[in-house]
Amino acid sequence: MIYRQIGTTGISASALGLGCSRLGSFASGVSGTAALRLLDEAFDLGINFYDTADSYGQGESETLIGKVFRRKRDRIVITTKVGYRLRGMIPLLFAVKPLLRPLLRHLRAARAVTLGARPSAMGIDFEPGYIRRAIEKSLRRLRTEYIDFYLLHNPPLDVARDRTVLELLASLQRSGKIRHYGLSCTSAEAGLAALEDGGVRAIEFPLSPVSVSNHEALLAATARRSVGVFANQPFAAGAALGLGGTTGGRHGAAMLAAAARDLGSSPAQLLLQFALHCKGVSIVLAGTTNPAHLQENVRAVTERPLPPGLFDSILTA
């Protein structure tokens, strides 16, 4: 495994991090036992960076991480996020999810409906009082006294530049509850706004051949400030692989597959390498619940560097 320094934080972590959004998910169909085994295997393969959020699995993702690594805390790096919360009666539904999960595991249609409804079940809350309560709950679930990177979870632009919110994160840092803070965002504008705060030490955002043009300015700004970059969605939810995409996207996917065959690799491995070799990237995050995919992803970070210009024709396909 390759390990990298994260900006100027002094923290070193595996270049490949495990995205844990599906661990403990209500509709993932993955049992708690299988999720625990996956976390153990990831660690054995050299992964020591785990990316989660208090909203993933309604907190169960954090709980699973805490359970597996409670005696290895000093050997891993944890990133978690705050800002999403369940609305209305939805928390009651998730209180009984252990009873519903066996049924959903056998009903694909029901799982699809649940996944489709998830965004509407979530609201956002970046009020200081909520953040103070949320971090205490995250610390308990993770069974730790501190969080390595605490990120605002896709905040709107006004929150990303809100000095009150950022000062609260700084106060949590001074108290020792977090080591560093930043944000996870899909908007480059929000990321650039947050970088105006000198205390931000990490930004997480999507990075793939599909999205890189949208984040060139943010990549350049993080590099200038030596801010850690956690690149997520390297497969662009399948778009970079041409899954359900446009004709041009499918053509680009065919070219990617051909390049992978020539290199004795896979399209997914090339996409991970693409994100990993973008200037300024500290960690590339890949989420999976499949042990075989996990092993394939690990192999990707040990492959030789990409040939120069490999993605030029694919990006314009």
Order of alpha helices (4+ residues) and beta strands (2+ residues): beta-beta-beta-alpha-beta-alpha-beta-beta-alpha-alpha-alpha-beta-alpha-beta-alpha-alpha-beta-alpha-beta-alpha-beta-alpha-alpha-beta-alpha-alpha
